[in-house]
């Protein structure tokens, strides 16, 4: 599924649009991969009704709510180039009000060496990040910005692991931004493919072989397309104008305006009152 930046921003601005399908779907899978206990239904309820259902720990609730804001911010910045400052902004939004933020571990690149859970990959040291992130972004700027470019950027970003925590969620958010901005079929990692995704990304990172990692990403593209079709979101997206103004202009001008309809109803009402008005005293229409 390909969505332009303008259309995605139009969806965000419109209540009850396909945005309310895309955002929960993306965040459910991305957060689930990192251990969130929210189900898709619970995320939808939290997003649409601002109501927490189910049993979740404090940080999971806060980070899930924050992930909505982080996704919104990503959509707001479509067309804005990736910079170290924007990456830090995404991370800051994700961890606002959490234990990490309270401990001073958020709002900046990592200070303490970290790792990828359940992986033998050695990620970059904190001292590497001030140079490595600008270099990665510069390489992205001159890349073809196609599927392969996005795949390689993602694997490299996760290999750097520039933040103390939240790197997977931020990396997948960036991947979504890159897909939208460059007309690439949306890559939404399905949590049922999480093990493959992690395993083949590790091979790509350590051996430079992207064949199977790319296959997993394409498989996730197909899964997301199928889910959007199943929920009817693809139909809504197809018929959504690029901008709200375009949507207003698309309304058939031959249809009567609301003002005209109200004026016609008022005229009919007045006509009815005149017809039912009592005759004046002494007046006889038959002259008798």
C-alpha positions as a Python dict, from the first residue, in 0.01 Angstrom:
ca = {
    (1, 'X'): (0, 0, 0),
    (2, 'X'): (141, 334, -107),
    (3, 'X'): (21, 655, 60),
    (4, 'X'): (149, 1000, -28),
    (5, 'X'): (259, 1245, 240),
    (6, 'X'): (-28, 1482, 156),
    (7, 'X'): (-286, 1207, 174),
    (8, 'X'): (-151, 1078, 505),
    (9, 'X'): (-176, 1427, 652),
    (10, 'X'): (-529, 1461, 514),
    (11, 'X'): (-625, 1132, 679),
    (12, 'X'): (-479, 1253, 1010),
    (13, 'X'): (-686, 1573, 996),
    (14, 'X'): (-1017, 1394, 929),
    (15, 'X'): (-1214, 1217, 1205),
    (16, 'X'): (-1318, 856, 1141),
    (17, 'X'): (-1077, 822, 850),
    (18, 'X'): (-845, 533, 763),
    (19, 'X'): (-589, 697, 993),
    (20, 'X'): (-775, 535, 1284),
    (21, 'X'): (-698, 198, 1124),
    (22, 'X'): (-339, 258, 1014),
    (23, 'X'): (-205, 406, 1339),
    (24, 'X'): (-329, 133, 1578),
    (25, 'X'): (-227, -140, 1334),
    (26, 'X'): (127, -7, 1297),
    (27, 'X'): (178, 62, 1667),
    (28, 'X'): (27, -266, 1786),
    (29, 'X'): (284, -467, 1593),
    (30, 'X'): (579, -235, 1657),
    (31, 'X'): (511, -212, 2031),
    (32, 'X'): (431, -583, 2062),
    (33, 'X'): (773, -672, 1920),
    (34, 'X'): (924, -479, 2212),
    (35, 'X'): (714, -658, 2475),
    (36, 'X'): (404, -440, 2510),
    (37, 'X'): (107, -626, 2658),
    (38, 'X'): (-157, -426, 2468),
    (39, 'X'): (-371, -617, 2220),
    (40, 'X'): (-485, -453, 1898),
    (41, 'X'): (-836, -405, 2040),
    (42, 'X'): (-694, -246, 2354),
    (43, 'X'): (-477, -8, 2152),
    (44, 'X'): (-777, 92, 1939),
    (45, 'X'): (-982, 156, 2254),
    (46, 'X'): (-703, 364, 2406),
    (47, 'X'): (-654, 562, 2086),
    (48, 'X'): (-1018, 624, 1995),
    (49, 'X'): (-1174, 647, 2344),
    (50, 'X'): (-870, 732, 2561),
    (51, 'X'): (-964, 439, 2784),
    (52, 'X'): (-720, 183, 2923),
    (53, 'X'): (-849, -174, 2920),
    (54, 'X'): (-658, -478, 3042),
    (55, 'X'): (-374, -515, 3291),
    (56, 'X'): (-55, -329, 3196),
    (57, 'X'): (237, -180, 3386),
    (58, 'X'): (276, 195, 3423),
    (59, 'X'): (548, 250, 3163),
    (60, 'X'): (369, 34, 2905),
    (61, 'X'): (58, 251, 2935),
    (62, 'X'): (254, 577, 2917),
    (63, 'X'): (473, 464, 2627),
    (64, 'X'): (173, 334, 2434),
    (65, 'X'): (-5, 668, 2470),
    (66, 'X'): (317, 847, 2382),
    (67, 'X'): (359, 630, 2074),
    (68, 'X'): (35, 781, 1938),
    (69, 'X'): (189, 1127, 1973),
    (70, 'X'): (516, 1009, 1822),
    (71, 'X'): (330, 868, 1519),
    (72, 'X'): (134, 1193, 1483),
    (73, 'X'): (458, 1389, 1495),
    (74, 'X'): (607, 1166, 1227),
    (75, 'X'): (311, 1245, 1002),
    (76, 'X'): (343, 1617, 1078),
    (77, 'X'): (709, 1604, 969),
    (78, 'X'): (653, 1422, 640),
    (79, 'X'): (867, 1605, 388),
    (80, 'X'): (1100, 1730, 661),
    (81, 'X'): (1451, 1586, 635),
    (82, 'X'): (1581, 1348, 897),
    (83, 'X'): (1824, 1514, 1136),
    (84, 'X'): (1979, 1410, 1468),
    (85, 'X'): (1749, 1665, 1634),
    (86, 'X'): (1437, 1508, 1482),
    (87, 'X'): (1545, 1160, 1592),
    (88, 'X'): (1593, 1289, 1947),
    (89, 'X'): (1252, 1456, 1930),
    (90, 'X'): (1086, 1123, 1843),
    (91, 'X'): (1265, 953, 2133),
    (92, 'X'): (1175, 1230, 2376),
    (93, 'X'): (806, 1204, 2285),
    (94, 'X'): (811, 826, 2328),
    (95, 'X'): (957, 834, 2680),
    (96, 'X'): (797, 1149, 2822),
    (97, 'X'): (666, 1080, 3174),
    (98, 'X'): (827, 735, 3196),
    (99, 'X'): (1080, 592, 3438),
    (100, 'X'): (1350, 644, 3175),
    (101, 'X'): (1272, 1014, 3154),
    (102, 'X'): (1266, 1046, 3532),
    (103, 'X'): (1610, 884, 3547),
    (104, 'X'): (1754, 1126, 3290),
    (105, 'X'): (1799, 854, 3027),
    (106, 'X'): (1581, 1021, 2764),
    (107, 'X'): (1602, 1332, 2547),
    (108, 'X'): (1949, 1261, 2411),
    (109, 'X'): (2157, 989, 2250),
    (110, 'X'): (2277, 712, 2481),
    (111, 'X'): (2538, 775, 2749),
    (112, 'X'): (2582, 413, 2860),
    (113, 'X'): (2679, 120, 2631),
    (114, 'X'): (2371, -89, 2552),
    (115, 'X'): (2274, -401, 2362),
    (116, 'X'): (2005, -565, 2152),
    (117, 'X'): (1815, -811, 2369),
    (118, 'X'): (1860, -1178, 2272),
    (119, 'X'): (2123, -1089, 2014),
    (120, 'X'): (2499, -1133, 1992),
    (121, 'X'): (2538, -824, 1774),
    (122, 'X'): (2771, -565, 1924),
    (123, 'X'): (2608, -225, 1879),
    (124, 'X'): (2786, 110, 1859),
    (125, 'X'): (2935, 267, 2168),
    (126, 'X'): (2799, 602, 2292),
    (127, 'X'): (3118, 771, 2177),
    (128, 'X'): (3050, 651, 1819),
    (129, 'X'): (2702, 804, 1790),
    (130, 'X'): (2783, 1177, 1742),
    (131, 'X'): (2973, 1083, 1425),
    (132, 'X'): (2785, 771, 1312),
    (133, 'X'): (2433, 919, 1308),
    (134, 'X'): (2518, 1223, 1089),
    (135, 'X'): (2709, 989, 859),
    (136, 'X'): (2409, 754, 831),
    (137, 'X'): (2176, 1046, 756),
    (138, 'X'): (2417, 1186, 496),
    (139, 'X'): (2433, 847, 323),
    (140, 'X'): (2054, 836, 321),
    (141, 'X'): (2035, 1181, 163),
    (142, 'X'): (2236, 1070, -142),
    (143, 'X'): (2080, 722, -170),
    (144, 'X'): (1812, 632, -431),
    (145, 'X'): (1561, 629, -140),
    (146, 'X'): (1403, 309, -271),
    (147, 'X'): (1308, -15, -93),
    (148, 'X'): (1668, -133, -74),
    (149, 'X'): (1787, 202, 62),
    (150, 'X'): (1522, 190, 335),
    (151, 'X'): (1610, -169, 423),
    (152, 'X'): (1978, -88, 460),
    (153, 'X'): (1915, 232, 655),
    (154, 'X'): (1694, 42, 899),
    (155, 'X'): (1946, -236, 959),
    (156, 'X'): (2223, 19, 1010),
    (157, 'X'): (2016, 235, 1246),
    (158, 'X'): (1933, -67, 1461),
    (159, 'X'): (2300, -170, 1455),
    (160, 'X'): (2397, 171, 1591),
    (161, 'X'): (2121, 153, 1856),
    (162, 'X'): (2170, 525, 1928),
    (163, 'X'): (1927, 560, 2220),
    (164, 'X'): (1931, 394, 2559),
    (165, 'X'): (1595, 235, 2474),
    (166, 'X'): (1320, 261, 2213),
    (167, 'X'): (1548, 204, 1914),
    (168, 'X'): (1328, -60, 1749),
    (169, 'X'): (1011, 148, 1774),
    (170, 'X'): (1187, 463, 1655),
    (171, 'X'): (1360, 275, 1374),
    (172, 'X'): (1034, 130, 1245),
    (173, 'X'): (871, 473, 1269),
    (174, 'X'): (1151, 620, 1057),
    (175, 'X'): (1102, 336, 809),
    (176, 'X'): (733, 428, 780),
    (177, 'X'): (826, 794, 723),
    (178, 'X'): (1075, 698, 453),
    (179, 'X'): (822, 476, 275),
    (180, 'X'): (552, 746, 270),
    (181, 'X'): (788, 1019, 153),
    (182, 'X'): (933, 812, -129),
    (183, 'X'): (633, 626, -270),
    (184, 'X'): (740, 287, -134),
    (185, 'X'): (483, 25, -33),
    (186, 'X'): (445, 67, 345),
    (187, 'X'): (667, -163, 551),
    (188, 'X'): (484, -250, 872),
    (189, 'X'): (663, -528, 1057),
    (190, 'X'): (410, -794, 1159),
    (191, 'X'): (475, -927, 1508),
    (192, 'X'): (418, -1283, 1382),
    (193, 'X'): (729, -1232, 1167),
    (194, 'X'): (926, -1077, 1454),
    (195, 'X'): (1166, -1369, 1499),
    (196, 'X'): (1247, -1378, 1126),
    (197, 'X'): (1281, -1001, 1120),
    (198, 'X'): (1532, -1000, 1404),
    (199, 'X'): (1727, -1305, 1289),
    (200, 'X'): (1771, -1198, 928),
    (201, 'X'): (1848, -841, 1030),
    (202, 'X'): (2131, -978, 1243),
    (203, 'X'): (2266, -1165, 938),
    (204, 'X'): (2238, -846, 731),
    (205, 'X'): (2420, -647, 999),
    (206, 'X'): (2704, -894, 1054),
    (207, 'X'): (2748, -1050, 709),
    (208, 'X'): (2611, -784, 474),
    (209, 'X'): (2368, -1035, 321),
    (210, 'X'): (2030, -863, 287),
    (211, 'X'): (1853, -1124, 73),
    (212, 'X'): (1643, -1285, 345),
    (213, 'X'): (1597, -966, 546),
    (214, 'X'): (1451, -802, 237),
    (215, 'X'): (1223, -1104, 188),
    (216, 'X'): (1086, -1061, 540),
    (217, 'X'): (1021, -692, 480),
    (218, 'X'): (836, -771, 156),
    (219, 'X'): (636, -1038, 335),
    (220, 'X'): (535, -777, 593),
    (221, 'X'): (433, -537, 315),
    (222, 'X'): (198, -803, 176),
    (223, 'X'): (56, -883, 521),
    (224, 'X'): (-19, -517, 589),
    (225, 'X'): (-183, -474, 248),
    (226, 'X'): (-405, -776, 318),
    (227, 'X'): (-508, -645, 662),
    (228, 'X'): (-591, -301, 524),
    (229, 'X'): (-806, -463, 254),
    (230, 'X'): (-979, -685, 509),
    (231, 'X'): (-1072, -381, 720),
    (232, 'X'): (-1180, -173, 420),
    (233, 'X'): (-909, 86, 483),
    (234, 'X'): (-772, 54, 130),
    (235, 'X'): (-1109, 168, -10),
    (236, 'X'): (-1114, 470, 222),
    (237, 'X'): (-756, 558, 130),
    (238, 'X'): (-822, 519, -242),
    (239, 'X'): (-1110, 769, -225),
    (240, 'X'): (-940, 1017, 8),
    (241, 'X'): (-830, 1338, -168),
    (242, 'X'): (-471, 1455, -143),
    (243, 'X'): (-578, 1761, 57),
    (244, 'X'): (-889, 1883, 240),
    (245, 'X'): (-921, 2168, -11),
    (246, 'X'): (-921, 1921, -297),
    (247, 'X'): (-1196, 1730, -118),
    (248, 'X'): (-1407, 2045, -89),
    (249, 'X'): (-1361, 2123, -459),
    (250, 'X'): (-1459, 1770, -555),
    (251, 'X'): (-1814, 1816, -426),
    (252, 'X'): (-2055, 1834, -723),
    (253, 'X'): (-2136, 2205, -770),
    (254, 'X'): (-2470, 2107, -929),
    (255, 'X'): (-2595, 1983, -593),
    (256, 'X'): (-2795, 2243, -399),
    (257, 'X'): (-2602, 2413, -124),
    (258, 'X'): (-2708, 2390, 238),
    (259, 'X'): (-2804, 2758, 233),
    (260, 'X'): (-3031, 2707, -69),
    (261, 'X'): (-3198, 2404, 89),
    (262, 'X'): (-3265, 2602, 407),
    (263, 'X'): (-3406, 2894, 204),
    (264, 'X'): (-3637, 2660, 10),
    (265, 'X'): (-3760, 2500, 332),
    (266, 'X'): (-3828, 2843, 481),
    (267, 'X'): (-4027, 2945, 173),
    (268, 'X'): (-4236, 2627, 193),
    (269, 'X'): (-4296, 2687, 562),
    (270, 'X'): (-4416, 3044, 497),
    (271, 'X'): (-4637, 2925, 212),
    (272, 'X'): (-4795, 2668, 439),
    (273, 'X'): (-4864, 2926, 706),
    (274, 'X'): (-5031, 3156, 451),
    (275, 'X'): (-5254, 2876, 322),
    (276, 'X'): (-5368, 2785, 673),
    (277, 'X'): (-5418, 3139, 798),
    (278, 'X'): (-5781, 3219, 914),
    (279, 'X'): (-5990, 3442, 687),
    (280, 'X'): (-6017, 3808, 788),
    (281, 'X'): (-6341, 3900, 972),
    (282, 'X'): (-6616, 4008, 733),
    (283, 'X'): (-6438, 3871, 430),
    (284, 'X'): (-6639, 3631, 211),
    (285, 'X'): (-6457, 3497, -92),
    (286, 'X'): (-6790, 3409, -260),
    (287, 'X'): (-6939, 3756, -211),
    (288, 'X'): (-7236, 3614, -11),
}
